[in-house]
Amino acid sequence: MAKSEFIRNTVIEKLQFLQDSALIDSIMERNEKIYSFEEAKNALGMED
């Protein structure tokens, strides 16, 4: 892998991480209930 390709991939990964972090922060600011996978599954009647 060329240096420029490595740097490009690293920058893209960092930008994706920052975008994900910003999205998580905005969701957390809403103070809405966050459900676990098990809670969501039970609420939807999808128990094992």
MMTF fields as JSON, N, C-alpha, C and O atoms, coordinates in Angstrom:
{
  "mmtfVersion": "1.0.0",
  "mmtfProducer": "UNKNOWN",
  "numBonds": 191,
  "numAtoms": 192,
  "numGroups": 48,
  "numChains": 1,
  "numModels": 1,
  "chainsPerModel": [1],
  "groupsPerChain": [48],
  "chainIdList": ["A"],
  "bondAtomList": [4, 2, 8, 6, 12, 10, 16, 14, 20, 18, 24, 22, 28, 26, 32, 30, 36, 34, 40, 38, 44, 42, 48, 46, 52, 50, 56, 54, 60, 58, 64, 62, 68, 66, 72, 70, 76, 74, 80, 78, 84, 82, 88, 86, 92, 90, 96, 94, 100, 98, 104, 102, 108, 106, 112, 110, 116, 114, 120, 118, 124, 122, 128, 126, 132, 130, 136, 134, 140, 138, 144, 142, 148, 146, 152, 150, 156, 154, 160, 158, 164, 162, 168, 166, 172, 170, 176, 174, 180, 178, 184, 182, 188, 186],
  "bondOrderList": [1, 1, 1, 1, 1, 1, 1, 1, 1, 1, 1, 1, 1, 1, 1, 1, 1, 1, 1, 1, 1, 1, 1, 1, 1, 1, 1, 1, 1, 1, 1, 1, 1, 1, 1, 1, 1, 1, 1, 1, 1, 1, 1, 1, 1, 1, 1],
  "groupList": [{"groupName": "MET", "atomNameList": ["N", "CA", "C", "O"], "elementList": ["N", "C", "C", "O"], "formalChargeList": [0, 0, 0, 0], "bondAtomList": [1, 0, 2, 1, 3, 2], "bondOrderList": [1, 1, 2], "singleLetterCode": "M", "chemCompType": "L-PEPTIDE LINKING"}, {"groupName": "ALA", "atomNameList": ["N", "CA", "C", "O"], "elementList": ["N", "C", "C", "O"], "formalChargeList": [0, 0, 0, 0], "bondAtomList": [1, 0, 2, 1, 3, 2], "bondOrderList": [1, 1, 2], "singleLetterCode": "A", "chemCompType": "L-PEPTIDE LINKING"}, {"groupName": "LYS", "atomNameList": ["N", "CA", "C", "O"], "elementList": ["N", "C", "C", "O"], "formalChargeList": [0, 0, 0, 0], "bondAtomList": [1, 0, 2, 1, 3, 2], "bondOrderList": [1, 1, 2], "singleLetterCode": "K", "chemCompType": "L-PEPTIDE LINKING"}, {"groupName": "SER", "atomNameList": ["N", "CA", "C", "O"], "elementList": ["N", "C", "C", "O"], "formalChargeList": [0, 0, 0, 0], "bondAtomList": [1, 0, 2, 1, 3, 2], "bondOrderList": [1, 1, 2], "singleLetterCode": "S", "chemCompType": "L-PEPTIDE LINKING"}, {"groupName": "GLU", "atomNameList": ["N", "CA", "C", "O"], "elementList": ["N", "C", "C", "O"], "formalChargeList": [0, 0, 0, 0], "bondAtomList": [1, 0, 2, 1, 3, 2], "bondOrderList": [1, 1, 2], "singleLetterCode": "E", "chemCompType": "L-PEPTIDE LINKING"}, {"groupName": "PHE", "atomNameList": ["N", "CA", "C", "O"], "elementList": ["N", "C", "C", "O"], "formalChargeList": [0, 0, 0, 0], "bondAtomList": [1, 0, 2, 1, 3, 2], "bondOrderList": [1, 1, 2], "singleLetterCode": "F", "chemCompType": "L-PEPTIDE LINKING"}, {"groupName": "ILE", "atomNameList": ["N", "CA", "C", "O"], "elementList": ["N", "C", "C", "O"], "formalChargeList": [0, 0, 0, 0], "bondAtomList": [1, 0, 2, 1, 3, 2], "bondOrderList": [1, 1, 2], "singleLetterCode": "I", "chemCompType": "L-PEPTIDE LINKING"}, {"groupName": "ARG", "atomNameList": ["N", "CA", "C", "O"], "elementList": ["N", "C", "C", "O"], "formalChargeList": [0, 0, 0, 0], "bondAtomList": [1, 0, 2, 1, 3, 2], "bondOrderList": [1, 1, 2], "singleLetterCode": "R", "chemCompType": "L-PEPTIDE LINKING"}, {"groupName": "ASN", "atomNameList": ["N", "CA", "C", "O"], "elementList": ["N", "C", "C", "O"], "formalChargeList": [0, 0, 0, 0], "bondAtomList": [1, 0, 2, 1, 3, 2], "bondOrderList": [1, 1, 2], "singleLetterCode": "N", "chemCompType": "L-PEPTIDE LINKING"}, {"groupName": "THR", "atomNameList": ["N", "CA", "C", "O"], "elementList": ["N", "C", "C", "O"], "formalChargeList": [0, 0, 0, 0], "bondAtomList": [1, 0, 2, 1, 3, 2], "bondOrderList": [1, 1, 2], "singleLetterCode": "T", "chemCompType": "L-PEPTIDE LINKING"}, {"groupName": "VAL", "atomNameList": ["N", "CA", "C", "O"], "elementList": ["N", "C", "C", "O"], "formalChargeList": [0, 0, 0, 0], "bondAtomList": [1, 0, 2, 1, 3, 2], "bondOrderList": [1, 1, 2], "singleLetterCode": "V", "chemCompType": "L-PEPTIDE LINKING"}, {"groupName": "LEU", "atomNameList": ["N", "CA", "C", "O"], "elementList": ["N", "C", "C", "O"], "formalChargeList": [0, 0, 0, 0], "bondAtomList": [1, 0, 2, 1, 3, 2], "bondOrderList": [1, 1, 2], "singleLetterCode": "L", "chemCompType": "L-PEPTIDE LINKING"}, {"groupName": "GLN", "atomNameList": ["N", "CA", "C", "O"], "elementList": ["N", "C", "C", "O"], "formalChargeList": [0, 0, 0, 0], "bondAtomList": [1, 0, 2, 1, 3, 2], "bondOrderList": [1, 1, 2], "singleLetterCode": "Q", "chemCompType": "L-PEPTIDE LINKING"}, {"groupName": "ASP", "atomNameList": ["N", "CA", "C", "O"], "elementList": ["N", "C", "C", "O"], "formalChargeList": [0, 0, 0, 0], "bondAtomList": [1, 0, 2, 1, 3, 2], "bondOrderList": [1, 1, 2], "singleLetterCode": "D", "chemCompType": "L-PEPTIDE LINKING"}, {"groupName": "TYR", "atomNameList": ["N", "CA", "C", "O"], "elementList": ["N", "C", "C", "O"], "formalChargeList": [0, 0, 0, 0], "bondAtomList": [1, 0, 2, 1, 3, 2], "bondOrderList": [1, 1, 2], "singleLetterCode": "Y", "chemCompType": "L-PEPTIDE LINKING"}, {"groupName": "GLY", "atomNameList": ["N", "CA", "C", "O"], "elementList": ["N", "C", "C", "O"], "formalChargeList": [0, 0, 0, 0], "bondAtomList": [1, 0, 2, 1, 3, 2], "bondOrderList": [1, 1, 2], "singleLetterCode": "G", "chemCompType": "PEPTIDE LINKING"}],
  "groupTypeList": [0, 1, 2, 3, 4, 5, 6, 7, 8, 9, 10, 6, 4, 2, 11, 12, 5, 11, 12, 13, 3, 1, 11, 6, 13, 3, 6, 0, 4, 7, 8, 4, 2, 6, 14, 3, 5, 4, 4, 1, 2, 8, 1, 11, 15, 0, 4, 13],
  "groupIdList": [1, 2, 3, 4, 5, 6, 7, 8, 9, 10, 11, 12, 13, 14, 15, 16, 17, 18, 19, 20, 21, 22, 23, 24, 25, 26, 27, 28, 29, 30, 31, 32, 33, 34, 35, 36, 37, 38, 39, 40, 41, 42, 43, 44, 45, 46, 47, 48],
  "secStructList": [7, 7, 2, 2, 2, 2, 2, 2, 2, 2, 2, 2, 2, 2, 2, 2, 2, 2, 2, 2, 2, 2, 2, 2, 2, 2, 2, 2, 2, 6, 6, 7, 7, 7, 7, 7, 2, 2, 2, 2, 2, 2, 2, 6, 6, 7, 7, 7],
  "xCoordList": [0.851, 0.0, 0.9, 1.855, 0.581, 1.357, 1.086, 0.031, 2.055, 1.902, 0.673, -0.078, 0.471, -0.668, -1.997, -2.946, -2.072, -3.289, -3.53, -4.662, -2.456, -2.556, -3.052, -3.946, -2.474, -2.878, -4.332, -5.101, -4.705, -6.089, -7.059, -8.057, -6.768, -7.642, -7.719, -8.786, -6.598, -6.564, -7.414, -8.16, -7.306, -8.098, -9.584, -10.4, -9.94, -11.351, -11.893, -12.998, -11.145, -11.575, -11.775, -12.747, -10.867, -10.966, -12.202, -12.916, -12.458, -13.635, -14.926, -15.889, -14.949, -16.124, -16.323, -17.454, -15.237, -15.316, -15.875, -16.739, -15.383, -15.861, -17.335, -18.086, -17.747, -19.148, -20.018, -21.074, -19.588, -20.329, -20.412, -21.461, -19.314, -19.282, -20.256, -20.946, -20.313, -21.232, -22.679, -23.526, -22.965, -24.312, -24.702, -25.82, -23.806, -24.073, -24.314, -25.234, -23.495, -23.676, -25.047, -25.71, -25.475, -26.772, -27.918, -28.925, -27.787, -28.817, -28.861, -29.939, -27.704, -27.644, -28.205, -28.749, -28.083, -28.597, -30.12, -30.696, -30.769, -32.233, -32.811, -34.002, -31.994, -32.406, -33.553, -34.41, -33.572, -34.585, -34.13, -32.937, -35.084, -34.775, -34.018, -34.4, -32.971, -32.192, -32.443, -32.277, -32.84, -33.185, -32.041, -31.35, -31.86, -30.886, -31.5, -32.693, -30.686, -31.175, -32.261, -33.293, -32.018, -32.999, -34.313, -35.38, -34.259, -35.476, -36.258, -37.482, -35.564, -36.221, -36.85, -37.973, -36.127, -36.641, -37.908, -38.875, -37.901, -39.074, -40.247, -41.388, -39.975, -41.035, -41.693, -42.876, -40.95, -41.481, -42.048, -42.488, -42.033, -42.572, -41.714, -42.231, -40.419, -39.505, -38.677, -37.514, -39.287, -38.546, -38.163, -38.819, -37.087, -36.592, -37.613, -37.364],
  "yCoordList": [-1.173, 0.0, 1.241, 1.337, 2.155, 3.389, 4.281, 4.2, 5.127, 6.045, 6.926, 7.143, 7.434, 8.336, 7.614, 8.203, 6.357, 5.567, 5.309, 5.381, 5.008, 4.783, 6.047, 5.982, 7.176, 8.445, 8.762, 9.18, 8.568, 8.81, 7.95, 8.456, 6.662, 5.754, 6.148, 6.082, 6.552, 6.968, 8.216, 8.297, 9.182, 10.413, 10.099, 10.632, 9.25, 8.871, 8.187, 8.504, 7.263, 6.577, 7.561, 7.453, 8.512, 9.515, 10.387, 10.674, 10.808, 11.626, 10.854, 11.421, 9.582, 8.755, 8.623, 8.676, 8.453, 8.363, 9.654, 9.617, 10.794, 12.086, 12.297, 12.837, 11.872, 11.996, 11.115, 11.553, 9.894, 8.993, 9.574, 9.51, 10.138, 10.731, 11.896, 12.04, 12.728, 13.866, 13.382, 13.962, 12.334, 11.778, 11.215, 11.439, 10.496, 9.941, 11.061, 10.983, 12.105, 13.243, 13.891, 14.226, 14.07, 14.713, 13.83, 14.347, 12.535, 11.618, 11.661, 11.678, 11.68, 11.679, 12.981, 12.974, 14.08, 15.371, 15.391, 16.201, 14.51, 14.467, 13.895, 14.058, 13.238, 12.62, 11.636, 11.515, 10.939, 9.928, 8.598, 8.368, 7.737, 6.405, 5.634, 5.636, 4.994, 4.156, 2.709, 2.34, 1.899, 0.509, -0.413, -0.195, -1.443, -2.467, -3.329, -3.235, -4.148, -5.046, -5.962, -6.18, -6.494, -7.391, -6.674, -7.237, -5.443, -4.679, -4.412, -4.54, -4.046, -3.79, -5.059, -5.038, -6.149, -7.422, -7.826, -8.281, -7.66, -7.988, -7.063, -7.517, -5.781, -4.82, -5.109, -4.82, -5.674, -5.993, -7.409, -7.854, -8.12, -9.478, -10.473, -11.436, -10.262, -11.127, -11.994, -12.291, -12.394, -13.222, -14.539, -15.0, -15.147, -16.431, -17.497, -18.627],
  "zCoordList": [0.0, 0.0, 0.0, 0.772, -0.856, -0.954, 0.253, 0.882, 0.56, 1.699, 1.534, 2.485, 0.319, 0.096, 0.303, 0.82, -0.093, 0.099, 1.59, 2.069, 2.308, 3.748, 4.461, 5.306, 4.118, 4.731, 4.382, 5.248, 3.131, 2.698, 3.515, 4.028, 3.635, 4.396, 5.864, 6.475, 6.425, 7.826, 8.045, 9.021, 7.145, 7.251, 7.112, 7.864, 6.17, 5.984, 7.232, 7.673, 7.804, 9.026, 10.175, 10.922, 10.319, 11.384, 11.191, 12.152, 9.957, 9.673, 9.945, 10.46, 9.608, 9.895, 11.402, 11.885, 12.144, 13.598, 14.184, 15.06, 13.703, 14.201, 13.868, 14.68, 12.679, 12.278, 13.178, 13.633, 13.434, 14.321, 15.724, 16.364, 16.202, 17.545, 17.652, 18.661, 16.616, 16.612, 16.61, 17.289, 15.859, 15.817, 17.178, 17.642, 17.813, 19.149, 20.143, 20.958, 20.084, 20.99, 20.813, 21.795, 19.554, 19.313, 19.804, 20.289, 19.689, 20.194, 21.709, 22.302, 22.334, 23.799, 24.381, 25.485, 23.663, 24.139, 24.212, 24.937, 23.471, 23.467, 24.76, 25.027, 25.551, 26.818, 26.64, 27.515, 25.523, 25.276, 25.861, 26.055, 26.138, 26.666, 25.595, 24.425, 25.995, 25.097, 25.497, 26.66, 24.532, 24.793, 24.407, 23.413, 25.212, 24.851, 23.748, 23.462, 23.149, 22.108, 22.673, 22.038, 23.867, 24.494, 24.771, 24.526, 25.275, 25.552, 24.264, 24.243, 23.21, 21.932, 21.377, 20.871, 21.474, 20.992, 21.74, 21.129, 23.059, 23.863, 23.55, 23.46, 23.386, 23.082, 21.749, 21.569, 20.815, 19.492, 19.418, 18.358, 20.564, 20.592, 19.855, 19.287, 19.852, 19.118, 20.065, 19.791, 21.181, 22.127, 21.482, 20.548, 21.992, 21.434, 21.524, 21.105]
}
